[in-house]
């Protein structure tokens, strides 16, 4: 696995999210009280960006149509078998790194 630098930690304050590009993937990074989680930045319903959706606890609501996802697992809340891809996240020297398969 290769970790790719995507942004500075200071750019994602607790309770917020940010859309980034990691290699060929569009990724949404969420800061839940200091714990970072990354998932594919595309709603299963219509492909809308999940970054910028309302974050409540560990659930983000898609801003386009309200589909809700667990940001720690990528699972759709009402149908957990449906999920978006998640990615490992590390912070090194204040830089956010997202793990991508080589």
Backbone as XML, in Angstrom:
<?xml version="1.0"?>
<chain id="A" units="angstrom">
  <residue number="1" name="UNK">
    <atom name="N" x="0.848" y="-1.178" z="0.000"/>
    <atom name="CA" x="0.000" y="0.000" z="0.000"/>
    <atom name="C" x="0.889" y="1.235" z="0.000"/>
  </residue>
  <residue number="2" name="UNK">
    <atom name="N" x="0.478" y="2.212" z="-0.790"/>
    <atom name="CA" x="1.213" y="3.467" z="-0.899"/>
    <atom name="C" x="0.375" y="4.576" z="-0.281"/>
  </residue>
  <residue number="3" name="UNK">
    <atom name="N" x="0.980" y="5.371" z="0.598"/>
    <atom name="CA" x="0.278" y="6.505" z="1.201"/>
    <atom name="C" x="0.623" y="7.773" z="0.438"/>
  </residue>
  <residue number="4" name="UNK">
    <atom name="N" x="-0.431" y="8.506" z="0.065"/>
    <atom name="CA" x="-0.296" y="9.710" z="-0.745"/>
    <atom name="C" x="-0.703" y="10.922" z="0.084"/>
  </residue>
  <residue number="5" name="UNK">
    <atom name="N" x="0.146" y="11.941" z="0.100"/>
    <atom name="CA" x="-0.185" y="13.178" z="0.812"/>
    <atom name="C" x="-1.306" y="13.898" z="0.072"/>
  </residue>
  <residue number="6" name="UNK">
    <atom name="N" x="-2.360" y="14.288" z="0.822"/>
    <atom name="CA" x="-3.503" y="14.931" z="0.177"/>
    <atom name="C" x="-3.791" y="16.349" z="0.679"/>
  </residue>
  <residue number="7" name="UNK">
    <atom name="N" x="-3.400" y="16.664" z="1.914"/>
    <atom name="CA" x="-3.626" y="18.004" z="2.450"/>
    <atom name="C" x="-2.949" y="18.120" z="3.808"/>
  </residue>
  <residue number="8" name="UNK">
    <atom name="N" x="-3.030" y="19.294" z="4.393"/>
    <atom name="CA" x="-2.521" y="19.519" z="5.741"/>
    <atom name="C" x="-3.625" y="19.227" z="6.751"/>
  </residue>
  <residue number="9" name="UNK">
    <atom name="N" x="-3.265" y="18.703" z="7.894"/>
    <atom name="CA" x="-4.235" y="18.402" z="8.949"/>
    <atom name="C" x="-5.011" y="19.656" z="9.343"/>
  </residue>
  <residue number="10" name="UNK">
    <atom name="N" x="-4.362" y="20.807" z="9.364"/>
    <atom name="CA" x="-5.019" y="22.061" z="9.761"/>
    <atom name="C" x="-6.138" y="22.450" z="8.806"/>
  </residue>
  <residue number="11" name="UNK">
    <atom name="N" x="-6.153" y="21.857" z="7.598"/>
    <atom name="CA" x="-7.182" y="22.166" z="6.611"/>
    <atom name="C" x="-8.487" y="21.414" z="6.851"/>
  </residue>
  <residue number="12" name="UNK">
    <atom name="N" x="-8.491" y="20.486" z="7.837"/>
    <atom name="CA" x="-9.703" y="19.716" z="8.147"/>
    <atom name="C" x="-9.957" y="19.794" z="9.650"/>
  </residue>
  <residue number="13" name="UNK">
    <atom name="N" x="-10.517" y="20.887" z="10.138"/>
    <atom name="CA" x="-10.798" y="21.007" z="11.570"/>
    <atom name="C" x="-11.821" y="19.959" z="12.024"/>
  </residue>
  <residue number="14" name="UNK">
    <atom name="N" x="-11.838" y="19.627" z="13.309"/>
    <atom name="CA" x="-12.830" y="18.671" z="13.816"/>
    <atom name="C" x="-14.257" y="19.067" z="13.423"/>
  </residue>
  <residue number="15" name="UNK">
    <atom name="N" x="-15.026" y="18.050" z="13.021"/>
    <atom name="CA" x="-16.408" y="18.276" z="12.626"/>
    <atom name="C" x="-16.593" y="18.687" z="11.179"/>
  </residue>
  <residue number="16" name="UNK">
    <atom name="N" x="-15.510" y="18.690" z="10.393"/>
    <atom name="CA" x="-15.606" y="19.101" z="8.991"/>
    <atom name="C" x="-15.125" y="17.986" z="8.074"/>
  </residue>
  <residue number="17" name="UNK">
    <atom name="N" x="-15.250" y="18.257" z="6.782"/>
    <atom name="CA" x="-14.769" y="17.318" z="5.767"/>
    <atom name="C" x="-14.095" y="18.101" z="4.659"/>
  </residue>
  <residue number="18" name="UNK">
    <atom name="N" x="-13.417" y="17.344" z="3.796"/>
    <atom name="CA" x="-12.715" y="17.977" z="2.679"/>
    <atom name="C" x="-12.632" y="16.980" z="1.530"/>
  </residue>
  <residue number="19" name="UNK">
    <atom name="N" x="-12.872" y="17.456" z="0.327"/>
    <atom name="CA" x="-12.691" y="16.646" z="-0.871"/>
    <atom name="C" x="-11.240" y="16.772" z="-1.324"/>
  </residue>
  <residue number="20" name="UNK">
    <atom name="N" x="-10.624" y="15.623" z="-1.622"/>
    <atom name="CA" x="-9.235" y="15.610" z="-2.073"/>
    <atom name="C" x="-9.097" y="14.603" z="-3.213"/>
  </residue>
  <residue number="21" name="UNK">
    <atom name="N" x="-7.973" y="14.658" z="-3.861"/>
    <atom name="CA" x="-7.626" y="13.690" z="-4.905"/>
    <atom name="C" x="-6.446" y="12.884" z="-4.396"/>
  </residue>
  <residue number="22" name="UNK">
    <atom name="N" x="-6.575" y="11.554" z="-4.417"/>
    <atom name="CA" x="-5.482" y="10.659" z="-4.010"/>
    <atom name="C" x="-5.224" y="9.713" z="-5.172"/>
  </residue>
  <residue number="23" name="UNK">
    <atom name="N" x="-4.185" y="9.991" z="-5.932"/>
    <atom name="CA" x="-3.942" y="9.207" z="-7.135"/>
    <atom name="C" x="-5.094" y="9.432" z="-8.097"/>
  </residue>
  <residue number="24" name="UNK">
    <atom name="N" x="-5.757" y="8.342" z="-8.506"/>
    <atom name="CA" x="-6.880" y="8.435" z="-9.436"/>
    <atom name="C" x="-8.228" y="8.514" z="-8.715"/>
  </residue>
  <residue number="25" name="UNK">
    <atom name="N" x="-8.226" y="8.512" z="-7.388"/>
    <atom name="CA" x="-9.473" y="8.456" z="-6.618"/>
    <atom name="C" x="-9.895" y="9.823" z="-6.081"/>
  </residue>
  <residue number="26" name="UNK">
    <atom name="N" x="-11.205" y="10.085" z="-6.154"/>
    <atom name="CA" x="-11.796" y="11.242" z="-5.482"/>
    <atom name="C" x="-12.181" y="10.766" z="-4.088"/>
  </residue>
  <residue number="27" name="UNK">
    <atom name="N" x="-11.663" y="11.433" z="-3.067"/>
    <atom name="CA" x="-11.801" y="10.977" z="-1.690"/>
    <atom name="C" x="-12.388" y="12.095" z="-0.829"/>
  </residue>
  <residue number="28" name="UNK">
    <atom name="N" x="-13.261" y="11.721" z="0.090"/>
    <atom name="CA" x="-13.781" y="12.642" z="1.105"/>
    <atom name="C" x="-13.121" y="12.267" z="2.428"/>
  </residue>
  <residue number="29" name="UNK">
    <atom name="N" x="-12.515" y="13.238" z="3.081"/>
    <atom name="CA" x="-11.897" y="13.002" z="4.387"/>
    <atom name="C" x="-12.735" y="13.711" z="5.440"/>
  </residue>
  <residue number="30" name="UNK">
    <atom name="N" x="-13.039" y="12.997" z="6.518"/>
    <atom name="CA" x="-13.862" y="13.520" z="7.603"/>
    <atom name="C" x="-13.052" y="13.538" z="8.886"/>
  </residue>
  <residue number="31" name="UNK">
    <atom name="N" x="-13.163" y="14.622" z="9.641"/>
    <atom name="CA" x="-12.499" y="14.731" z="10.939"/>
    <atom name="C" x="-13.570" y="14.650" z="12.016"/>
  </residue>
  <residue number="32" name="UNK">
    <atom name="N" x="-13.630" y="13.490" z="12.668"/>
    <atom name="CA" x="-14.583" y="13.275" z="13.762"/>
    <atom name="C" x="-13.843" y="13.455" z="15.078"/>
  </residue>
  <residue number="33" name="UNK">
    <atom name="N" x="-13.879" y="14.666" z="15.600"/>
    <atom name="CA" x="-13.226" y="14.974" z="16.875"/>
    <atom name="C" x="-11.774" y="14.520" z="16.908"/>
  </residue>
  <residue number="34" name="UNK">
    <atom name="N" x="-11.054" y="14.742" z="15.825"/>
    <atom name="CA" x="-9.637" y="14.410" z="15.759"/>
    <atom name="C" x="-9.324" y="13.080" z="15.115"/>
  </residue>
  <residue number="35" name="UNK">
    <atom name="N" x="-10.309" y="12.221" z="14.930"/>
    <atom name="CA" x="-10.111" y="10.943" z="14.237"/>
    <atom name="C" x="-10.465" y="11.134" z="12.765"/>
  </residue>
  <residue number="36" name="UNK">
    <atom name="N" x="-9.518" y="10.860" z="11.876"/>
    <atom name="CA" x="-9.747" y="11.050" z="10.448"/>
    <atom name="C" x="-10.218" y="9.760" z="9.793"/>
  </residue>
  <residue number="37" name="UNK">
    <atom name="N" x="-11.174" y="9.905" z="8.872"/>
    <atom name="CA" x="-11.701" y="8.779" z="8.105"/>
    <atom name="C" x="-11.819" y="9.222" z="6.654"/>
  </residue>
  <residue number="38" name="UNK">
    <atom name="N" x="-11.505" y="8.301" z="5.735"/>
    <atom name="CA" x="-11.562" y="8.623" z="4.313"/>
    <atom name="C" x="-12.427" y="7.604" z="3.585"/>
  </residue>
  <residue number="39" name="UNK">
    <atom name="N" x="-13.229" y="8.110" z="2.669"/>
    <atom name="CA" x="-14.057" y="7.239" z="1.852"/>
    <atom name="C" x="-14.235" y="7.843" z="0.473"/>
  </residue>
  <residue number="40" name="UNK">
    <atom name="N" x="-14.669" y="7.011" z="-0.463"/>
    <atom name="CA" x="-14.928" y="7.463" z="-1.813"/>
    <atom name="C" x="-15.883" y="8.646" z="-1.762"/>
  </residue>
  <residue number="41" name="UNK">
    <atom name="N" x="-15.589" y="9.675" z="-2.526"/>
    <atom name="CA" x="-16.377" y="10.907" z="-2.485"/>
    <atom name="C" x="-17.473" y="10.885" z="-3.548"/>
  </residue>
  <residue number="42" name="UNK">
    <atom name="N" x="-18.306" y="9.840" z="-3.504"/>
    <atom name="CA" x="-19.358" y="9.707" z="-4.501"/>
    <atom name="C" x="-20.518" y="8.917" z="-3.923"/>
  </residue>
  <residue number="43" name="UNK">
    <atom name="N" x="-21.668" y="9.552" z="-3.804"/>
    <atom name="CA" x="-22.864" y="8.889" z="-3.295"/>
    <atom name="C" x="-23.287" y="7.781" z="-4.259"/>
  </residue>
  <residue number="44" name="UNK">
    <atom name="N" x="-23.720" y="6.655" z="-3.713"/>
    <atom name="CA" x="-24.164" y="5.538" z="-4.534"/>
    <atom name="C" x="-25.428" y="5.872" z="-5.329"/>
  </residue>
  <residue number="45" name="UNK">
    <atom name="N" x="-26.209" y="6.826" z="-4.859"/>
    <atom name="CA" x="-27.478" y="7.146" z="-5.504"/>
    <atom name="C" x="-27.290" y="7.864" z="-6.831"/>
  </residue>
  <residue number="46" name="UNK">
    <atom name="N" x="-26.575" y="8.968" z="-6.812"/>
    <atom name="CA" x="-26.443" y="9.763" z="-8.036"/>
    <atom name="C" x="-25.049" y="10.337" z="-8.218"/>
  </residue>
  <residue number="47" name="UNK">
    <atom name="N" x="-24.086" y="9.856" z="-7.445"/>
    <atom name="CA" x="-22.703" y="10.288" z="-7.621"/>
    <atom name="C" x="-22.350" y="11.634" z="-7.030"/>
  </residue>
  <residue number="48" name="UNK">
    <atom name="N" x="-23.225" y="12.221" z="-6.229"/>
    <atom name="CA" x="-22.947" y="13.528" z="-5.631"/>
    <atom name="C" x="-21.772" y="13.434" z="-4.656"/>
  </residue>
  <residue number="49" name="UNK">
    <atom name="N" x="-21.081" y="14.537" z="-4.480"/>
    <atom name="CA" x="-19.962" y="14.615" z="-3.542"/>
    <atom name="C" x="-20.458" y="14.466" z="-2.110"/>
  </residue>
  <residue number="50" name="UNK">
    <atom name="N" x="-19.807" y="13.591" z="-1.337"/>
    <atom name="CA" x="-20.170" y="13.417" z="0.069"/>
    <atom name="C" x="-19.452" y="14.418" z="0.974"/>
  </residue>
  <residue number="51" name="UNK">
    <atom name="N" x="-18.295" y="14.900" z="0.522"/>
    <atom name="CA" x="-17.591" y="15.939" z="1.283"/>
    <atom name="C" x="-18.477" y="17.177" z="1.313"/>
  </residue>
  <residue number="52" name="UNK">
    <atom name="N" x="-18.579" y="17.788" z="2.446"/>
    <atom name="CA" x="-19.435" y="18.961" z="2.584"/>
    <atom name="C" x="-20.837" y="18.614" z="3.035"/>
  </residue>
  <residue number="53" name="UNK">
    <atom name="N" x="-21.144" y="17.306" z="3.096"/>
    <atom name="CA" x="-22.439" y="16.899" z="3.629"/>
    <atom name="C" x="-22.471" y="17.131" z="5.125"/>
  </residue>
  <residue number="54" name="UNK">
    <atom name="N" x="-23.653" y="17.103" z="5.695"/>
    <atom name="CA" x="-23.799" y="17.311" z="7.132"/>
    <atom name="C" x="-23.256" y="16.106" z="7.879"/>
  </residue>
  <residue number="55" name="UNK">
    <atom name="N" x="-22.321" y="16.363" z="8.793"/>
    <atom name="CA" x="-21.705" y="15.310" z="9.601"/>
    <atom name="C" x="-22.299" y="15.358" z="11.000"/>
  </residue>
  <residue number="56" name="UNK">
    <atom name="N" x="-22.904" y="14.247" z="11.414"/>
    <atom name="CA" x="-23.498" y="14.132" z="12.747"/>
    <atom name="C" x="-22.981" y="12.841" z="13.364"/>
  </residue>
  <residue number="57" name="UNK">
    <atom name="N" x="-22.074" y="12.970" z="14.324"/>
    <atom name="CA" x="-21.424" y="11.778" z="14.875"/>
    <atom name="C" x="-20.584" y="11.131" z="13.796"/>
  </residue>
  <residue number="58" name="UNK">
    <atom name="N" x="-20.847" y="9.849" z="13.523"/>
    <atom name="CA" x="-20.078" y="9.164" z="12.487"/>
    <atom name="C" x="-20.890" y="8.988" z="11.195"/>
  </residue>
  <residue number="59" name="UNK">
    <atom name="N" x="-21.928" y="9.797" z="11.015"/>
    <atom name="CA" x="-22.783" y="9.691" z="9.835"/>
    <atom name="C" x="-22.751" y="10.999" z="9.046"/>
  </residue>
  <residue number="60" name="UNK">
    <atom name="N" x="-22.549" y="10.854" z="7.722"/>
    <atom name="CA" x="-22.620" y="12.011" z="6.831"/>
    <atom name="C" x="-23.858" y="11.848" z="5.963"/>
  </residue>
  <residue number="61" name="UNK">
    <atom name="N" x="-24.570" y="12.955" z="5.765"/>
    <atom name="CA" x="-25.734" y="12.969" z="4.877"/>
    <atom name="C" x="-25.323" y="13.572" z="3.548"/>
  </residue>
  <residue number="62" name="UNK">
    <atom name="N" x="-25.614" y="12.870" z="2.465"/>
    <atom name="CA" x="-25.317" y="13.386" z="1.137"/>
    <atom name="C" x="-26.085" y="14.685" z="0.931"/>
  </residue>
  <residue number="63" name="UNK">
    <atom name="N" x="-25.406" y="15.752" z="0.523"/>
    <atom name="CA" x="-26.087" y="17.030" z="0.362"/>
    <atom name="C" x="-27.091" y="17.051" z="-0.795"/>
  </residue>
  <residue number="64" name="UNK">
    <atom name="N" x="-27.005" y="16.111" z="-1.726"/>
    <atom name="CA" x="-27.908" y="16.124" z="-2.879"/>
    <atom name="C" x="-29.276" y="15.528" z="-2.566"/>
  </residue>
  <residue number="65" name="UNK">
    <atom name="N" x="-29.297" y="14.341" z="-1.939"/>
    <atom name="CA" x="-30.568" y="13.650" z="-1.737"/>
    <atom name="C" x="-30.741" y="13.051" z="-0.347"/>
  </residue>
  <residue number="66" name="UNK">
    <atom name="N" x="-29.787" y="13.303" z="0.553"/>
    <atom name="CA" x="-29.953" y="12.896" z="1.939"/>
    <atom name="C" x="-29.566" y="11.469" z="2.289"/>
  </residue>
  <residue number="67" name="UNK">
    <atom name="N" x="-29.014" y="10.707" z="1.351"/>
    <atom name="CA" x="-28.564" y="9.356" z="1.710"/>
    <atom name="C" x="-27.500" y="9.482" z="2.792"/>
  </residue>
  <residue number="68" name="UNK">
    <atom name="N" x="-27.562" y="8.620" z="3.806"/>
    <atom name="CA" x="-26.659" y="8.734" z="4.958"/>
    <atom name="C" x="-25.694" y="7.553" z="5.002"/>
  </residue>
  <residue number="69" name="UNK">
    <atom name="N" x="-24.415" y="7.879" z="5.244"/>
    <atom name="CA" x="-23.341" y="6.890" z="5.265"/>
    <atom name="C" x="-22.572" y="6.953" z="6.575"/>
  </residue>
  <residue number="70" name="UNK">
    <atom name="N" x="-22.171" y="5.800" z="7.067"/>
    <atom name="CA" x="-21.265" y="5.711" z="8.206"/>
    <atom name="C" x="-19.869" y="6.001" z="7.659"/>
  </residue>
  <residue number="71" name="UNK">
    <atom name="N" x="-19.233" y="7.060" z="8.121"/>
    <atom name="CA" x="-17.929" y="7.438" z="7.566"/>
    <atom name="C" x="-16.807" y="6.505" z="8.012"/>
  </residue>
  <residue number="72" name="UNK">
    <atom name="N" x="-17.020" y="5.711" z="9.057"/>
    <atom name="CA" x="-15.977" y="4.787" z="9.497"/>
    <atom name="C" x="-15.967" y="3.501" z="8.677"/>
  </residue>
  <residue number="73" name="UNK">
    <atom name="N" x="-17.127" y="3.137" z="8.101"/>
    <atom name="CA" x="-17.224" y="1.877" z="7.350"/>
    <atom name="C" x="-17.588" y="2.071" z="5.888"/>
  </residue>
  <residue number="74" name="UNK">
    <atom name="N" x="-18.129" y="3.229" z="5.540"/>
    <atom name="CA" x="-18.607" y="3.474" z="4.185"/>
    <atom name="C" x="-19.990" y="2.912" z="3.929"/>
  </residue>
  <residue number="75" name="UNK">
    <atom name="N" x="-20.622" y="2.290" z="4.947"/>
    <atom name="CA" x="-21.914" y="1.640" z="4.773"/>
    <atom name="C" x="-23.062" y="2.640" z="4.705"/>
  </residue>
  <residue number="76" name="UNK">
    <atom name="N" x="-24.008" y="2.363" z="3.815"/>
    <atom name="CA" x="-25.244" y="3.120" z="3.759"/>
    <atom name="C" x="-26.040" y="2.758" z="5.007"/>
  </residue>
  <residue number="77" name="UNK">
    <atom name="N" x="-26.490" y="3.746" z="5.759"/>
    <atom name="CA" x="-27.118" y="3.504" z="7.059"/>
    <atom name="C" x="-28.336" y="2.590" z="6.946"/>
  </residue>
  <residue number="78" name="UNK">
    <atom name="N" x="-29.199" y="2.802" z="5.954"/>
    <atom name="CA" x="-30.429" y="2.010" z="5.850"/>
    <atom name="C" x="-30.224" y="0.660" z="5.168"/>
  </residue>
  <residue number="79" name="UNK">
    <atom name="N" x="-29.085" y="0.450" z="4.544"/>
    <atom name="CA" x="-28.784" y="-0.812" z="3.855"/>
    <atom name="C" x="-27.281" y="-1.073" z="3.961"/>
  </residue>
  <residue number="80" name="UNK">
    <atom name="N" x="-26.810" y="-1.529" z="5.131"/>
    <atom name="CA" x="-25.372" y="-1.642" z="5.385"/>
    <atom name="C" x="-24.591" y="-2.518" z="4.408"/>
  </residue>
  <residue number="81" name="UNK">
    <atom name="N" x="-25.263" y="-3.395" z="3.688"/>
    <atom name="CA" x="-24.553" y="-4.200" z="2.691"/>
    <atom name="C" x="-24.098" y="-3.345" z="1.507"/>
  </residue>
  <residue number="82" name="UNK">
    <atom name="N" x="-24.734" y="-2.199" z="1.326"/>
    <atom name="CA" x="-24.324" y="-1.262" z="0.276"/>
    <atom name="C" x="-23.326" y="-0.287" z="0.890"/>
  </residue>
  <residue number="83" name="UNK">
    <atom name="N" x="-22.202" y="-0.133" z="0.248"/>
    <atom name="CA" x="-21.188" y="0.752" z="0.824"/>
    <atom name="C" x="-20.293" y="1.348" z="-0.232"/>
  </residue>
  <residue number="84" name="UNK">
    <atom name="N" x="-19.708" y="2.490" z="0.118"/>
    <atom name="CA" x="-18.680" y="3.109" z="-0.709"/>
    <atom name="C" x="-17.327" y="2.660" z="-0.160"/>
  </residue>
  <residue number="85" name="UNK">
    <atom name="N" x="-16.341" y="2.716" z="-0.990"/>
    <atom name="CA" x="-14.987" y="2.287" z="-0.614"/>
    <atom name="C" x="-14.415" y="3.209" z="0.454"/>
  </residue>
  <residue number="86" name="UNK">
    <atom name="N" x="-13.726" y="2.628" z="1.415"/>
    <atom name="CA" x="-13.018" y="3.408" z="2.435"/>
    <atom name="C" x="-11.519" y="3.235" z="2.238"/>
  </residue>
  <residue number="87" name="UNK">
    <atom name="N" x="-10.758" y="4.157" z="2.813"/>
    <atom name="CA" x="-9.305" y="4.159" z="2.671"/>
    <atom name="C" x="-8.658" y="4.393" z="4.024"/>
  </residue>
  <residue number="88" name="UNK">
    <atom name="N" x="-7.504" y="3.778" z="4.277"/>
    <atom name="CA" x="-6.777" y="4.083" z="5.514"/>
    <atom name="C" x="-6.210" y="5.502" z="5.467"/>
  </residue>
  <residue number="89" name="UNK">
    <atom name="N" x="-6.106" y="6.110" z="6.641"/>
    <atom name="CA" x="-5.588" y="7.475" z="6.747"/>
    <atom name="C" x="-4.502" y="7.510" z="7.812"/>
  </residue>
  <residue number="90" name="UNK">
    <atom name="N" x="-3.433" y="8.227" z="7.529"/>
    <atom name="CA" x="-2.362" y="8.475" z="8.499"/>
    <atom name="C" x="-2.065" y="9.966" z="8.513"/>
  </residue>
  <residue number="91" name="UNK">
    <atom name="N" x="-1.530" y="10.436" z="9.633"/>
    <atom name="CA" x="-1.053" y="11.818" z="9.717"/>
    <atom name="C" x="0.426" y="11.757" z="10.055"/>
  </residue>
  <residue number="92" name="UNK">
    <atom name="N" x="1.248" y="12.373" z="9.204"/>
    <atom name="CA" x="2.696" y="12.435" z="9.410"/>
    <atom name="C" x="3.140" y="13.881" z="9.336"/>
  </residue>
  <residue number="93" name="UNK">
    <atom name="N" x="3.719" y="14.378" z="10.425"/>
    <atom name="CA" x="4.224" y="15.756" z="10.465"/>
    <atom name="C" x="3.183" y="16.771" z="10.011"/>
  </residue>
  <residue number="94" name="UNK">
    <atom name="N" x="1.931" y="16.581" z="10.451"/>
    <atom name="CA" x="0.875" y="17.519" z="10.117"/>
    <atom name="C" x="0.303" y="17.366" z="8.720"/>
  </residue>
  <residue number="95" name="UNK">
    <atom name="N" x="0.720" y="16.321" z="7.998"/>
    <atom name="CA" x="0.232" y="16.078" z="6.642"/>
    <atom name="C" x="-0.682" y="14.859" z="6.657"/>
  </residue>
  <residue number="96" name="UNK">
    <atom name="N" x="-1.830" y="14.983" z="5.997"/>
    <atom name="CA" x="-2.787" y="13.881" z="5.906"/>
    <atom name="C" x="-2.398" y="13.014" z="4.714"/>
  </residue>
  <residue number="97" name="UNK">
    <atom name="N" x="-2.301" y="11.717" z="4.973"/>
    <atom name="CA" x="-1.894" y="10.748" z="3.955"/>
    <atom name="C" x="-3.006" y="9.703" z="3.800"/>
  </residue>
  <residue number="98" name="UNK">
    <atom name="N" x="-3.383" y="9.404" z="2.554"/>
    <atom name="CA" x="-4.414" y="8.408" z="2.290"/>
    <atom name="C" x="-3.758" y="7.198" z="1.635"/>
  </residue>
  <residue number="99" name="UNK">
    <atom name="N" x="-4.085" y="6.013" z="2.151"/>
    <atom name="CA" x="-3.519" y="4.772" z="1.623"/>
    <atom name="C" x="-4.245" y="4.296" z="0.392"/>
  </residue>
  <residue number="100" name="UNK">
    <atom name="N" x="-3.478" y="4.017" z="-0.645"/>
    <atom name="CA" x="-4.034" y="3.519" z="-1.904"/>
    <atom name="C" x="-3.328" y="2.215" z="-2.269"/>
  </residue>
  <residue number="101" name="UNK">
    <atom name="N" x="-4.082" y="1.282" z="-2.849"/>
    <atom name="CA" x="-3.468" y="0.042" z="-3.314"/>
    <atom name="C" x="-2.471" y="0.367" z="-4.406"/>
  </residue>
  <residue number="102" name="UNK">
    <atom name="N" x="-1.345" y="-0.335" z="-4.371"/>
    <atom name="CA" x="-0.283" y="-0.075" z="-5.346"/>
    <atom name="C" x="-0.630" y="-0.599" z="-6.712"/>
  </residue>
</chain>
